[in-house]
Structure formats: structure tokens, C-alpha cells
Amino acid sequence: MISPIHSFSRLLETEARIRALSTVNALHLRDFRNGVATFAVAVGEAISPAEFGAVIQMLQELHLRLEGTTQTTVELRAEDELTAS
């Protein structure tokens, strides 16, 4: 789950970057409403949700911060993107 996502273009960018990870076999958008995107992700190797969240967090272009994990979920917070001045 990733929130807040305020635009459809941001949603598409986020989805494409996660899908491009070598560990990701499949990615499906399950729900997107009120700025919250819920994805179902299948990974090809044994990786814990905390490890997967840390990998996603390292994608600097997405400005995501790991908020929490359970045995089967990862919750990420989208940080405001910095604007160039």
C-alpha cells in the first residue's frame, strides 16, 4: 500500500518503477482511491516484506518512505517531491 498518491501520472510512474525491479515477477493494481494505491506483488526470490520495503524505499526517484510491514504487507508513504528552483 502506498499513500498519498495525488495524481494518476504519479501512480503510473510508481507502478512502472516497482515492476522494473528484478525481484518482481508480477505486479497488479488492486485498488486506487482517495490517494491510496494497493498493489499485489509477486516476487521471484525469498525476501521478507521488510526487505522488499527497504528496496522500494531506495528508489530515490519515487520519494517513498517505509512506514511498516506485516508478514504479507508493506506500507509506504509517498513524500512530497522537491521542486527545482
PDB file with one MODEL, atoms N, CA, C and O in Angstrom:
MODEL        1
ATOM      1  N   MET A   1       0.845  -1.159   0.000  1.00  0.00           N
ATOM      2  CA  MET A   1       0.000   0.000   0.000  1.00  0.00           C
ATOM      3  C   MET A   1       0.900   1.234   0.000  1.00  0.00           C
ATOM      4  O   MET A   1       1.858   1.323   0.767  1.00  0.00           O
ATOM      5  N   ILE A   2       0.571   2.180  -0.876  1.00  0.00           N
ATOM      6  CA  ILE A   2       1.330   3.423  -0.972  1.00  0.00           C
ATOM      7  C   ILE A   2       0.355   4.587  -0.898  1.00  0.00           C
ATOM      8  O   ILE A   2      -0.660   4.599  -1.595  1.00  0.00           O
ATOM      9  N   SER A   3       0.661   5.558  -0.061  1.00  0.00           N
ATOM     10  CA  SER A   3      -0.173   6.754   0.038  1.00  0.00           C
ATOM     11  C   SER A   3       0.674   7.928   0.507  1.00  0.00           C
ATOM     12  O   SER A   3       1.718   7.684   1.112  1.00  0.00           O
ATOM     13  N   PRO A   4       0.316   9.143   0.280  1.00  0.00           N
ATOM     14  CA  PRO A   4      -0.726   9.551  -0.664  1.00  0.00           C
ATOM     15  C   PRO A   4      -0.164   9.661  -2.080  1.00  0.00           C
ATOM     16  O   PRO A   4       0.971  10.093  -2.280  1.00  0.00           O
ATOM     17  N   ILE A   5      -0.963   9.269  -3.038  1.00  0.00           N
ATOM     18  CA  ILE A   5      -0.628   9.460  -4.452  1.00  0.00           C
ATOM     19  C   ILE A   5      -1.695  10.386  -5.009  1.00  0.00           C
ATOM     20  O   ILE A   5      -2.864  10.013  -5.110  1.00  0.00           O
ATOM     21  N   HIS A   6      -1.288  11.592  -5.367  1.00  0.00           N
ATOM     22  CA  HIS A   6      -2.247  12.633  -5.726  1.00  0.00           C
ATOM     23  C   HIS A   6      -2.542  12.743  -7.213  1.00  0.00           C
ATOM     24  O   HIS A   6      -3.411  13.520  -7.608  1.00  0.00           O
ATOM     25  N   SER A   7      -1.834  11.978  -8.053  1.00  0.00           N
ATOM     26  CA  SER A   7      -2.106  12.082  -9.487  1.00  0.00           C
ATOM     27  C   SER A   7      -1.967  10.716 -10.149  1.00  0.00           C
ATOM     28  O   SER A   7      -1.240   9.841  -9.679  1.00  0.00           O
ATOM     29  N   PHE A   8      -2.686  10.567 -11.251  1.00  0.00           N
ATOM     30  CA  PHE A   8      -2.623   9.319 -11.996  1.00  0.00           C
ATOM     31  C   PHE A   8      -1.236   9.118 -12.600  1.00  0.00           C
ATOM     32  O   PHE A   8      -0.753   7.989 -12.677  1.00  0.00           O
ATOM     33  N   SER A   9      -0.595  10.199 -13.025  1.00  0.00           N
ATOM     34  CA  SER A   9       0.755  10.070 -13.592  1.00  0.00           C
ATOM     35  C   SER A   9       1.746   9.573 -12.541  1.00  0.00           C
ATOM     36  O   SER A   9       2.639   8.787 -12.855  1.00  0.00           O
ATOM     37  N   ARG A  10       1.595  10.026 -11.304  1.00  0.00           N
ATOM     38  CA  ARG A  10       2.459   9.540 -10.215  1.00  0.00           C
ATOM     39  C   ARG A  10       2.203   8.059  -9.958  1.00  0.00           C
ATOM     40  O   ARG A  10       3.137   7.299  -9.701  1.00  0.00           O
ATOM     41  N   LEU A  11       0.946   7.652 -10.028  1.00  0.00           N
ATOM     42  CA  LEU A  11       0.600   6.239  -9.863  1.00  0.00           C
ATOM     43  C   LEU A  11       1.279   5.396 -10.942  1.00  0.00           C
ATOM     44  O   LEU A  11       1.879   4.365 -10.640  1.00  0.00           O
ATOM     45  N   LEU A  12       1.185   5.832 -12.192  1.00  0.00           N
ATOM     46  CA  LEU A  12       1.791   5.081 -13.295  1.00  0.00           C
ATOM     47  C   LEU A  12       3.307   5.014 -13.173  1.00  0.00           C
ATOM     48  O   LEU A  12       3.903   3.969 -13.434  1.00  0.00           O
ATOM     49  N   GLU A  13       3.936   6.117 -12.780  1.00  0.00           N
ATOM     50  CA  GLU A  13       5.393   6.142 -12.594  1.00  0.00           C
ATOM     51  C   GLU A  13       5.811   5.170 -11.493  1.00  0.00           C
ATOM     52  O   GLU A  13       6.768   4.412 -11.651  1.00  0.00           O
ATOM     53  N   THR A  14       5.093   5.200 -10.392  1.00  0.00           N
ATOM     54  CA  THR A  14       5.392   4.317  -9.262  1.00  0.00           C
ATOM     55  C   THR A  14       5.240   2.857  -9.670  1.00  0.00           C
ATOM     56  O   THR A  14       6.103   2.030  -9.375  1.00  0.00           O
ATOM     57  N   GLU A  15       4.148   2.546 -10.342  1.00  0.00           N
ATOM     58  CA  GLU A  15       3.903   1.173 -10.788  1.00  0.00           C
ATOM     59  C   GLU A  15       5.008   0.694 -11.732  1.00  0.00           C
ATOM     60  O   GLU A  15       5.492  -0.429 -11.594  1.00  0.00           O
ATOM     61  N   ALA A  16       5.405   1.522 -12.674  1.00  0.00           N
ATOM     62  CA  ALA A  16       6.442   1.139 -13.641  1.00  0.00           C
ATOM     63  C   ALA A  16       7.787   0.894 -12.963  1.00  0.00           C
ATOM     64  O   ALA A  16       8.484  -0.059 -13.308  1.00  0.00           O
ATOM     65  N   ARG A  17       8.160   1.738 -12.006  1.00  0.00           N
ATOM     66  CA  ARG A  17       9.448   1.578 -11.317  1.00  0.00           C
ATOM     67  C   ARG A  17       9.463   0.301 -10.474  1.00  0.00           C
ATOM     68  O   ARG A  17      10.474  -0.400 -10.441  1.00  0.00           O
ATOM     69  N   ILE A  18       8.365  -0.006  -9.800  1.00  0.00           N
ATOM     70  CA  ILE A  18       8.310  -1.229  -8.996  1.00  0.00           C
ATOM     71  C   ILE A  18       8.329  -2.452  -9.915  1.00  0.00           C
ATOM     72  O   ILE A  18       9.027  -3.427  -9.639  1.00  0.00           O
ATOM     73  N   ARG A  19       7.570  -2.399 -10.993  1.00  0.00           N
ATOM     74  CA  ARG A  19       7.514  -3.516 -11.947  1.00  0.00           C
ATOM     75  C   ARG A  19       8.895  -3.807 -12.549  1.00  0.00           C
ATOM     76  O   ARG A  19       9.194  -4.954 -12.882  1.00  0.00           O
ATOM     77  N   ALA A  20       9.730  -2.781 -12.690  1.00  0.00           N
ATOM     78  CA  ALA A  20      11.053  -2.926 -13.307  1.00  0.00           C
ATOM     79  C   ALA A  20      12.086  -3.593 -12.396  1.00  0.00           C
ATOM     80  O   ALA A  20      13.160  -3.972 -12.864  1.00  0.00           O
ATOM     81  N   LEU A  21      11.783  -3.741 -11.114  1.00  0.00           N
ATOM     82  CA  LEU A  21      12.727  -4.383 -10.198  1.00  0.00           C
ATOM     83  C   LEU A  21      12.935  -5.847 -10.586  1.00  0.00           C
ATOM     84  O   LEU A  21      11.985  -6.545 -10.938  1.00  0.00           O
ATOM     85  N   SER A  22      14.167  -6.294 -10.518  1.00  0.00           N
ATOM     86  CA  SER A  22      14.486  -7.667 -10.921  1.00  0.00           C
ATOM     87  C   SER A  22      13.812  -8.709 -10.028  1.00  0.00           C
ATOM     88  O   SER A  22      13.577  -9.831 -10.476  1.00  0.00           O
ATOM     89  N   THR A  23      13.502  -8.373  -8.801  1.00  0.00           N
ATOM     90  CA  THR A  23      12.861  -9.324  -7.892  1.00  0.00           C
ATOM     91  C   THR A  23      11.362  -9.468  -8.143  1.00  0.00           C
ATOM     92  O   THR A  23      10.749 -10.417  -7.653  1.00  0.00           O
ATOM     93  N   VAL A  24      10.761  -8.549  -8.895  1.00  0.00           N
ATOM     94  CA  VAL A  24       9.313  -8.546  -9.104  1.00  0.00           C
ATOM     95  C   VAL A  24       8.954  -9.392 -10.324  1.00  0.00           C
ATOM     96  O   VAL A  24       9.384  -9.104 -11.441  1.00  0.00           O
ATOM     97  N   ASN A  25       8.158 -10.440 -10.095  1.00  0.00           N
ATOM     98  CA  ASN A  25       7.657 -11.285 -11.185  1.00  0.00           C
ATOM     99  C   ASN A  25       6.343 -10.762 -11.740  1.00  0.00           C
ATOM    100  O   ASN A  25       6.100 -10.841 -12.944  1.00  0.00           O
ATOM    101  N   ALA A  26       5.495 -10.230 -10.873  1.00  0.00           N
ATOM    102  CA  ALA A  26       4.185  -9.736 -11.292  1.00  0.00           C
ATOM    103  C   ALA A  26       3.757  -8.611 -10.359  1.00  0.00           C
ATOM    104  O   ALA A  26       4.074  -8.606  -9.170  1.00  0.00           O
ATOM    105  N   LEU A  27       3.027  -7.661 -10.932  1.00  0.00           N
ATOM    106  CA  LEU A  27       2.509  -6.530 -10.163  1.00  0.00           C
ATOM    107  C   LEU A  27       1.115  -6.224 -10.675  1.00  0.00           C
ATOM    108  O   LEU A  27       0.905  -6.098 -11.881  1.00  0.00           O
ATOM    109  N   HIS A  28       0.163  -6.105  -9.764  1.00  0.00           N
ATOM    110  CA  HIS A  28      -1.227  -5.850 -10.132  1.00  0.00           C
ATOM    111  C   HIS A  28      -1.784  -4.767  -9.215  1.00  0.00           C
ATOM    112  O   HIS A  28      -1.702  -4.880  -7.992  1.00  0.00           O
ATOM    113  N   LEU A  29      -2.345  -3.729  -9.802  1.00  0.00           N
ATOM    114  CA  LEU A  29      -3.008  -2.694  -9.007  1.00  0.00           C
ATOM    115  C   LEU A  29      -4.348  -3.243  -8.554  1.00  0.00           C
ATOM    116  O   LEU A  29      -5.226  -3.507  -9.376  1.00  0.00           O
ATOM    117  N   ARG A  30      -4.509  -3.415  -7.253  1.00  0.00           N
ATOM    118  CA  ARG A  30      -5.753  -3.975  -6.716  1.00  0.00           C
ATOM    119  C   ARG A  30      -6.786  -2.907  -6.452  1.00  0.00           C
ATOM    120  O   ARG A  30      -7.983  -3.140  -6.619  1.00  0.00           O
ATOM    121  N   ASP A  31      -6.323  -1.711  -6.031  1.00  0.00           N
ATOM    122  CA  ASP A  31      -7.270  -0.648  -5.689  1.00  0.00           C
ATOM    123  C   ASP A  31      -6.542   0.688  -5.709  1.00  0.00           C
ATOM    124  O   ASP A  31      -5.369   0.777  -5.344  1.00  0.00           O
ATOM    125  N   PHE A  32      -7.248   1.720  -6.139  1.00  0.00           N
ATOM    126  CA  PHE A  32      -6.710   3.076  -6.089  1.00  0.00           C
ATOM    127  C   PHE A  32      -7.861   4.032  -5.866  1.00  0.00           C
ATOM    128  O   PHE A  32      -8.659   4.290  -6.767  1.00  0.00           O
ATOM    129  N   ARG A  33      -7.935   4.559  -4.645  1.00  0.00           N
ATOM    130  CA  ARG A  33      -8.963   5.548  -4.325  1.00  0.00           C
ATOM    131  C   ARG A  33      -8.502   6.398  -3.155  1.00  0.00           C
ATOM    132  O   ARG A  33      -7.751   5.953  -2.287  1.00  0.00           O
ATOM    133  N   ASN A  34      -8.976   7.632  -3.160  1.00  0.00           N
ATOM    134  CA  ASN A  34      -8.645   8.589  -2.095  1.00  0.00           C
ATOM    135  C   ASN A  34      -7.144   8.712  -1.865  1.00  0.00           C
ATOM    136  O   ASN A  34      -6.696   8.899  -0.733  1.00  0.00           O
ATOM    137  N   GLY A  35      -6.370   8.606  -2.941  1.00  0.00           N
ATOM    138  CA  GLY A  35      -4.925   8.778  -2.834  1.00  0.00           C
ATOM    139  C   GLY A  35      -4.165   7.582  -2.296  1.00  0.00           C
ATOM    140  O   GLY A  35      -2.971   7.684  -2.015  1.00  0.00           O
ATOM    141  N   VAL A  36      -4.843   6.440  -2.149  1.00  0.00           N
ATOM    142  CA  VAL A  36      -4.203   5.232  -1.628  1.00  0.00           C
ATOM    143  C   VAL A  36      -4.181   4.170  -2.727  1.00  0.00           C
ATOM    144  O   VAL A  36      -5.225   3.790  -3.258  1.00  0.00           O
ATOM    145  N   ALA A  37      -2.981   3.697  -3.061  1.00  0.00           N
ATOM    146  CA  ALA A  37      -2.820   2.640  -4.061  1.00  0.00           C
ATOM    147  C   ALA A  37      -2.447   1.342  -3.356  1.00  0.00           C
ATOM    148  O   ALA A  37      -1.519   1.302  -2.548  1.00  0.00           O
ATOM    149  N   THR A  38      -3.185   0.286  -3.674  1.00  0.00           N
ATOM    150  CA  THR A  38      -2.900  -1.033  -3.126  1.00  0.00           C
ATOM    151  C   THR A  38      -2.497  -1.949  -4.276  1.00  0.00           C
ATOM    152  O   THR A  38      -3.257  -2.151  -5.223  1.00  0.00           O
ATOM    153  N   PHE A  39      -1.292  -2.497  -4.178  1.00  0.00           N
ATOM    154  CA  PHE A  39      -0.757  -3.385  -5.205  1.00  0.00           C
ATOM    155  C   PHE A  39      -0.622  -4.794  -4.657  1.00  0.00           C
ATOM    156  O   PHE A  39      -0.357  -4.988  -3.471  1.00  0.00           O
ATOM    157  N   ALA A  40      -0.807  -5.782  -5.534  1.00  0.00           N
ATOM    158  CA  ALA A  40      -0.441  -7.167  -5.239  1.00  0.00           C
ATOM    159  C   ALA A  40       0.858  -7.414  -5.999  1.00  0.00           C
ATOM    160  O   ALA A  40       0.933  -7.187  -7.206  1.00  0.00           O
ATOM    161  N   VAL A  41       1.876  -7.879  -5.287  1.00  0.00           N
ATOM    162  CA  VAL A  41       3.196  -8.065  -5.883  1.00  0.00           C
ATOM    163  C   VAL A  41       3.649  -9.502  -5.660  1.00  0.00           C
ATOM    164  O   VAL A  41       3.571 -10.025  -4.548  1.00  0.00           O
ATOM    165  N   ALA A  42       4.126 -10.137  -6.735  1.00  0.00           N
ATOM    166  CA  ALA A  42       4.733 -11.465  -6.630  1.00  0.00           C
ATOM    167  C   ALA A  42       6.226 -11.302  -6.874  1.00  0.00           C
ATOM    168  O   ALA A  42       6.646 -10.718  -7.873  1.00  0.00           O
ATOM    169  N   VAL A  43       7.018 -11.828  -5.950  1.00  0.00           N
ATOM    170  CA  VAL A  43       8.472 -11.728  -6.081  1.00  0.00           C
ATOM    171  C   VAL A  43       9.051 -13.105  -6.386  1.00  0.00           C
ATOM    172  O   VAL A  43       8.479 -14.128  -6.011  1.00  0.00           O
ATOM    173  N   GLY A  44      10.185 -13.118  -7.066  1.00  0.00           N
ATOM    174  CA  GLY A  44      10.776 -14.363  -7.531  1.00  0.00           C
ATOM    175  C   GLY A  44      11.803 -14.969  -6.609  1.00  0.00           C
ATOM    176  O   GLY A  44      12.385 -16.005  -6.933  1.00  0.00           O
ATOM    177  N   GLU A  45      12.041 -14.358  -5.479  1.00  0.00           N
ATOM    178  CA  GLU A  45      13.018 -14.905  -4.544  1.00  0.00           C
ATOM    179  C   GLU A  45      12.509 -14.713  -3.124  1.00  0.00           C
ATOM    180  O   GLU A  45      11.607 -13.913  -2.874  1.00  0.00           O
ATOM    181  N   ALA A  46      13.095 -15.453  -2.208  1.00  0.00           N
ATOM    182  CA  ALA A  46      12.689 -15.343  -0.811  1.00  0.00           C
ATOM    183  C   ALA A  46      13.170 -14.002  -0.265  1.00  0.00           C
ATOM    184  O   ALA A  46      14.367 -13.785  -0.078  1.00  0.00           O
ATOM    185  N   ILE A  47      12.229 -13.119  -0.016  1.00  0.00           N
ATOM    186  CA  ILE A  47      12.539 -11.795   0.514  1.00  0.00           C
ATOM    187  C   ILE A  47      11.403 -11.412   1.459  1.00  0.00           C
ATOM    188  O   ILE A  47      10.228 -11.572   1.128  1.00  0.00           O
ATOM    189  N   SER A  48      11.755 -10.916   2.610  1.00  0.00           N
ATOM    190  CA  SER A  48      10.731 -10.556   3.589  1.00  0.00           C
ATOM    191  C   SER A  48      10.068  -9.245   3.173  1.00  0.00           C
ATOM    192  O   SER A  48      10.646  -8.479   2.402  1.00  0.00           O
ATOM    193  N   PRO A  49       8.863  -8.979   3.671  1.00  0.00           N
ATOM    194  CA  PRO A  49       8.224  -7.697   3.384  1.00  0.00           C
ATOM    195  C   PRO A  49       9.091  -6.505   3.808  1.00  0.00           C
ATOM    196  O   PRO A  49       9.123  -5.490   3.111  1.00  0.00           O
ATOM    197  N   ALA A  50       9.786  -6.615   4.929  1.00  0.00           N
ATOM    198  CA  ALA A  50      10.651  -5.519   5.382  1.00  0.00           C
ATOM    199  C   ALA A  50      11.797  -5.288   4.399  1.00  0.00           C
ATOM    200  O   ALA A  50      12.149  -4.145   4.109  1.00  0.00           O
ATOM    201  N   GLU A  51      12.383  -6.382   3.886  1.00  0.00           N
ATOM    202  CA  GLU A  51      13.466  -6.253   2.901  1.00  0.00           C
ATOM    203  C   GLU A  51      12.945  -5.659   1.598  1.00  0.00           C
ATOM    204  O   GLU A  51      13.598  -4.809   0.993  1.00  0.00           O
ATOM    205  N   PHE A  52      11.770  -6.105   1.168  1.00  0.00           N
ATOM    206  CA  PHE A  52      11.184  -5.578  -0.060  1.00  0.00           C
ATOM    207  C   PHE A  52      10.864  -4.089   0.101  1.00  0.00           C
ATOM    208  O   PHE A  52      11.121  -3.295  -0.804  1.00  0.00           O
ATOM    209  N   GLY A  53      10.310  -3.718   1.241  1.00  0.00           N
ATOM    210  CA  GLY A  53      10.033  -2.307   1.506  1.00  0.00           C
ATOM    211  C   GLY A  53      11.293  -1.465   1.483  1.00  0.00           C
ATOM    212  O   GLY A  53      11.284  -0.341   0.983  1.00  0.00           O
ATOM    213  N   ALA A  54      12.374  -2.002   2.021  1.00  0.00           N
ATOM    214  CA  ALA A  54      13.651  -1.279   2.014  1.00  0.00           C
ATOM    215  C   ALA A  54      14.162  -1.091   0.590  1.00  0.00           C
ATOM    216  O   ALA A  54      14.714  -0.041   0.262  1.00  0.00           O
ATOM    217  N   VAL A  55      13.982  -2.104  -0.259  1.00  0.00           N
ATOM    218  CA  VAL A  55      14.389  -1.989  -1.665  1.00  0.00           C
ATOM    219  C   VAL A  55      13.581  -0.895  -2.352  1.00  0.00           C
ATOM    220  O   VAL A  55      14.145  -0.064  -3.063  1.00  0.00           O
ATOM    221  N   ILE A  56      12.276  -0.886  -2.149  1.00  0.00           N
ATOM    222  CA  ILE A  56      11.410   0.137  -2.756  1.00  0.00           C
ATOM    223  C   ILE A  56      11.810   1.521  -2.253  1.00  0.00           C
ATOM    224  O   ILE A  56      11.859   2.478  -3.026  1.00  0.00           O
ATOM    225  N   GLN A  57      12.089   1.620  -0.980  1.00  0.00           N
ATOM    226  CA  GLN A  57      12.468   2.903  -0.379  1.00  0.00           C
ATOM    227  C   GLN A  57      13.749   3.456  -1.006  1.00  0.00           C
ATOM    228  O   GLN A  57      13.937   4.671  -1.061  1.00  0.00           O
ATOM    229  N   MET A  58      14.631   2.569  -1.479  1.00  0.00           N
ATOM    230  CA  MET A  58      15.892   3.008  -2.081  1.00  0.00           C
ATOM    231  C   MET A  58      15.719   3.587  -3.485  1.00  0.00           C
ATOM    232  O   MET A  58      16.656   4.178  -4.021  1.00  0.00           O
ATOM    233  N   LEU A  59      14.549   3.429  -4.086  1.00  0.00           N
ATOM    234  CA  LEU A  59      14.289   4.035  -5.397  1.00  0.00           C
ATOM    235  C   LEU A  59      14.074   5.529  -5.182  1.00  0.00           C
ATOM    236  O   LEU A  59      12.948   5.981  -4.978  1.00  0.00           O
ATOM    237  N   GLN A  60      15.149   6.278  -5.229  1.00  0.00           N
ATOM    238  CA  GLN A  60      15.125   7.688  -4.839  1.00  0.00           C
ATOM    239  C   GLN A  60      14.168   8.528  -5.668  1.00  0.00           C
ATOM    240  O   GLN A  60      13.604   9.495  -5.157  1.00  0.00           O
ATOM    241  N   GLU A  61      13.970   8.181  -6.942  1.00  0.00           N
ATOM    242  CA  GLU A  61      13.091   8.968  -7.795  1.00  0.00           C
ATOM    243  C   GLU A  61      11.646   8.957  -7.302  1.00  0.00           C
ATOM    244  O   GLU A  61      10.881   9.874  -7.599  1.00  0.00           O
ATOM    245  N   LEU A  62      11.272   7.925  -6.553  1.00  0.00           N
ATOM    246  CA  LEU A  62       9.885   7.792  -6.114  1.00  0.00           C
ATOM    247  C   LEU A  62       9.596   8.490  -4.789  1.00  0.00           C
ATOM    248  O   LEU A  62       8.432   8.725  -4.464  1.00  0.00           O
ATOM    249  N   HIS A  63      10.611   8.819  -4.032  1.00  0.00           N
ATOM    250  CA  HIS A  63      10.428   9.527  -2.756  1.00  0.00           C
ATOM    251  C   HIS A  63       9.448   8.781  -1.842  1.00  0.00           C
ATOM    252  O   HIS A  63       8.475   9.360  -1.359  1.00  0.00           O
ATOM    253  N   LEU A  64       9.714   7.494  -1.612  1.00  0.00           N
ATOM    254  CA  LEU A  64       8.866   6.681  -0.745  1.00  0.00           C
ATOM    255  C   LEU A  64       9.601   6.357   0.545  1.00  0.00           C
ATOM    256  O   LEU A  64      10.812   6.137   0.551  1.00  0.00           O
ATOM    257  N   ARG A  65       8.846   6.330   1.637  1.00  0.00           N
ATOM    258  CA  ARG A  65       9.409   6.013   2.953  1.00  0.00           C
ATOM    259  C   ARG A  65       8.650   4.821   3.522  1.00  0.00           C
ATOM    260  O   ARG A  65       7.420   4.799   3.513  1.00  0.00           O
ATOM    261  N   LEU A  66       9.385   3.838   4.015  1.00  0.00           N
ATOM    262  CA  LEU A  66       8.785   2.653   4.618  1.00  0.00           C
ATOM    263  C   LEU A  66       8.118   3.041   5.927  1.00  0.00           C
ATOM    264  O   LEU A  66       8.760   3.577   6.830  1.00  0.00           O
ATOM    265  N   GLU A  67       6.812   2.763   6.021  1.00  0.00           N
ATOM    266  CA  GLU A  67       6.039   3.081   7.224  1.00  0.00           C
ATOM    267  C   GLU A  67       5.873   1.874   8.133  1.00  0.00           C
ATOM    268  O   GLU A  67       5.862   2.009   9.357  1.00  0.00           O
ATOM    269  N   GLY A  68       5.743   0.689   7.532  1.00  0.00           N
ATOM    270  CA  GLY A  68       5.557  -0.501   8.351  1.00  0.00           C
ATOM    271  C   GLY A  68       5.363  -1.736   7.498  1.00  0.00           C
ATOM    272  O   GLY A  68       5.124  -1.647   6.294  1.00  0.00           O
ATOM    273  N   THR A  69       5.469  -2.887   8.135  1.00  0.00           N
ATOM    274  CA  THR A  69       5.285  -4.162   7.442  1.00  0.00           C
ATOM    275  C   THR A  69       4.564  -5.137   8.363  1.00  0.00           C
ATOM    276  O   THR A  69       4.577  -4.993   9.585  1.00  0.00           O
ATOM    277  N   THR A  70       3.932  -6.138   7.743  1.00  0.00           N
ATOM    278  CA  THR A  70       3.425  -7.307   8.457  1.00  0.00           C
ATOM    279  C   THR A  70       4.032  -8.512   7.744  1.00  0.00           C
ATOM    280  O   THR A  70       4.955  -8.353   6.945  1.00  0.00           O
ATOM    281  N   GLN A  71       3.531  -9.705   8.019  1.00  0.00           N
ATOM    282  CA  GLN A  71       4.067 -10.901   7.356  1.00  0.00           C
ATOM    283  C   GLN A  71       3.798 -10.905   5.858  1.00  0.00           C
ATOM    284  O   GLN A  71       4.517 -11.558   5.102  1.00  0.00           O
ATOM    285  N   THR A  72       2.761 -10.179   5.422  1.00  0.00           N
ATOM    286  CA  THR A  72       2.397 -10.217   3.999  1.00  0.00           C
ATOM    287  C   THR A  72       2.227  -8.843   3.359  1.00  0.00           C
ATOM    288  O   THR A  72       1.892  -8.767   2.177  1.00  0.00           O
ATOM    289  N   THR A  73       2.445  -7.758   4.094  1.00  0.00           N
ATOM    290  CA  THR A  73       2.199  -6.430   3.530  1.00  0.00           C
ATOM    291  C   THR A  73       3.350  -5.470   3.801  1.00  0.00           C
ATOM    292  O   THR A  73       4.134  -5.632   4.736  1.00  0.00           O
ATOM    293  N   VAL A  74       3.410  -4.465   2.937  1.00  0.00           N
ATOM    294  CA  VAL A  74       4.370  -3.371   3.082  1.00  0.00           C
ATOM    295  C   VAL A  74       3.578  -2.081   2.949  1.00  0.00           C
ATOM    296  O   VAL A  74       2.794  -1.929   2.012  1.00  0.00           O
ATOM    297  N   GLU A  75       3.772  -1.157   3.869  1.00  0.00           N
ATOM    298  CA  GLU A  75       3.108   0.141   3.792  1.00  0.00           C
ATOM    299  C   GLU A  75       4.164   1.218   3.575  1.00  0.00           C
ATOM    300  O   GLU A  75       5.114   1.346   4.348  1.00  0.00           O
ATOM    301  N   LEU A  76       3.978   1.995   2.499  1.00  0.00           N
ATOM    302  CA  LEU A  76       4.922   3.047   2.136  1.00  0.00           C
ATOM    303  C   LEU A  76       4.208   4.390   2.095  1.00  0.00           C
ATOM    304  O   LEU A  76       3.034   4.478   1.738  1.00  0.00           O
ATOM    305  N   ARG A  77       4.930   5.416   2.462  1.00  0.00           N
ATOM    306  CA  ARG A  77       4.390   6.776   2.415  1.00  0.00           C
ATOM    307  C   ARG A  77       5.114   7.542   1.324  1.00  0.00           C
ATOM    308  O   ARG A  77       6.344   7.574   1.283  1.00  0.00           O
ATOM    309  N   ALA A  78       4.336   8.160   0.436  1.00  0.00           N
ATOM    310  CA  ALA A  78       4.902   8.983  -0.631  1.00  0.00           C
ATOM    311  C   ALA A  78       5.222  10.356  -0.055  1.00  0.00           C
ATOM    312  O   ALA A  78       4.344  11.060   0.442  1.00  0.00           O
ATOM    313  N   GLU A  79       6.488  10.716  -0.134  1.00  0.00           N
ATOM    314  CA  GLU A  79       6.928  12.028   0.334  1.00  0.00           C
ATOM    315  C   GLU A  79       6.682  13.047  -0.769  1.00  0.00           C
ATOM    316  O   GLU A  79       6.651  12.698  -1.949  1.00  0.00           O
ATOM    317  N   ASP A  80       6.507  14.301  -0.385  1.00  0.00           N
ATOM    318  CA  ASP A  80       6.368  15.359  -1.380  1.00  0.00           C
ATOM    319  C   ASP A  80       7.652  15.464  -2.173  1.00  0.00           C
ATOM    320  O   ASP A  80       8.748  15.444  -1.612  1.00  0.00           O
ATOM    321  N   GLU A  81       7.508  15.576  -3.488  1.00  0.00           N
ATOM    322  CA  GLU A  81       8.676  15.727  -4.343  1.00  0.00           C
ATOM    323  C   GLU A  81       9.193  17.149  -4.224  1.00  0.00           C
ATOM    324  O   GLU A  81       8.413  18.099  -4.143  1.00  0.00           O
ATOM    325  N   LEU A  82      10.509  17.290  -4.214  1.00  0.00           N
ATOM    326  CA  LEU A  82      11.112  18.612  -4.159  1.00  0.00           C
ATOM    327  C   LEU A  82      11.041  19.244  -5.536  1.00  0.00           C
ATOM    328  O   LEU A  82      11.284  18.581  -6.545  1.00  0.00           O
ATOM    329  N   THR A  83      10.712  20.509  -5.575  1.00  0.00           N
ATOM    330  CA  THR A  83      10.658  21.206  -6.851  1.00  0.00           C
ATOM    331  C   THR A  83      11.939  21.977  -7.058  1.00  0.00           C
ATOM    332  O   THR A  83      12.484  22.552  -6.115  1.00  0.00           O
ATOM    333  N   ALA A  84      12.422  21.992  -8.285  1.00  0.00           N
ATOM    334  CA  ALA A  84      13.649  22.731  -8.606  1.00  0.00           C
ATOM    335  C   ALA A  84      13.345  24.218  -8.656  1.00  0.00           C
ATOM    336  O   ALA A  84      12.307  24.626  -9.177  1.00  0.00           O
ATOM    337  N   SER A  85      14.259  25.039  -8.107  1.00  0.00           N
ATOM    338  CA  SER A  85      14.022  26.475  -8.140  1.00  0.00           C
ATOM    339  C   SER A  85      14.997  27.170  -9.045  1.00  0.00           C
ATOM    340  O   SER A  85      14.941  28.391  -9.192  1.00  0.00           O
TER     341      SER A  85
ENDMDL
END
